[in-house]
Amino acid sequence: MGSEEQQKPKILLLGTIEHAHEAWSRITSIADIIQPTSTDRPSFLSECRSGAFSSCLLAYRTFDSTALTGPLDHELISALPSSIKYICHVGAGYDAISIPACTARGIRVSNTPSAVDEATADCALFLLLGAMRNFNAGMTALRRNEWRGGTEEEVEMTKTKTIKMPPLGRDPRGKTLGILGMGGIGKCLARKVAGAFGMKVQYLNRKRDWEGEKELLMSSEQGGGGSPPGVEVEWVETMEELLRASDVLSLNLPLNAETRHIISTKEFAMMKPGIVIINTARGAVMDEAALVEALESGQVQSVGLDVYENEPEIHPGLLANPNVMLVPHMGTWTVETETKMEEWAISNVRMAIEEGKLRSIVPEQRDM
Ligand SMILES: O=CC(=O)O
């Protein structure tokens, strides 16, 4: 019986299982779970080098575990035992993991695409409407005990006089939404804005997604009744085309070496004056300092942000600006979605153990 126990593969658990307890308990019957005792990156690196995780087959990691380990960069990947063959990440964005470092060590990485699409697109929809309608200015004024941004004295005077009003918002209907990065979240958002707000959609992607376009155009013909109308969707070839024609821009692309600061001073200058920008991808795809300047000059009218360059730090120029709607990275923060993401990551763990492969290996490693 003892030797049977020893044959179980070992899993390094980085983070905690919050929701998918049933799926995880099935894993614990086929694998031994090892958890680090360290509390910060230097001690975690020492723990790795001490052999504490030797013979672990894979690491399961959550987004929040970065607070303990720091990024899974070259230094950290090199410190992992050579027995580690898989890293199963809970989340769609895996910019905290150096894929080149993993590939060089023969470690395969999985993420949880599509599990996040609906919830993240819903969050983008909330930010889009909030930023277009200037809801942030009014909402934060109320919490200062002011009415729509007027002072307390002005509120008192409203019985006889007018009060200070925030600038009028704009309706989304008939406006053009530019989507930068037409993956699962982008498509989901396109469907939602067309159905709920009657917006037109144009997108820029690494390559034209004919199948995806067809799917969006046909969405009216499926399901009948409550299904949204087909999406008017147009592919554009260049960033300049996308920026010049968009009334609202939504960032839906992954963060990597090519996309870091893909939106910066030059790109802000190309945008339609008074554009609204939504970011639910990663903060660093946009140059935050340049964004603050573009907001101050009025080139960008308002923004809705769920993600920031140096989370949890927020640029003071964003905090101070009433035209900035801020959400603290809650795009997938629902019971259903967080559960789905954990279950998806656990299904990668199971497949790695039982079949020696991953359900959703990251695109950079598809040929591995
Ligand atoms: O930010 C959320 C994710 O990457 O899934």
PDBQT file of the ligand as one rigid body, heavy atoms in Angstrom, charges set to zero:
ROOT
HETATM    1  O1  LIG A 401      -7.579  38.751 -15.932  1.00  0.00    +0.000 OA
HETATM    2  C1  LIG A 401      -8.126  37.696 -15.998  1.00  0.00    +0.000 C 
HETATM    3  C2  LIG A 401      -7.635  36.586 -16.766  1.00  0.00    +0.000 C 
HETATM    4  O2  LIG A 401      -6.539  36.695 -17.338  1.00  0.00    +0.000 OA
HETATM    5  O3  LIG A 401      -8.302  35.557 -16.816  1.00  0.00    +0.000 OA
ENDROOT
TORSDOF 0
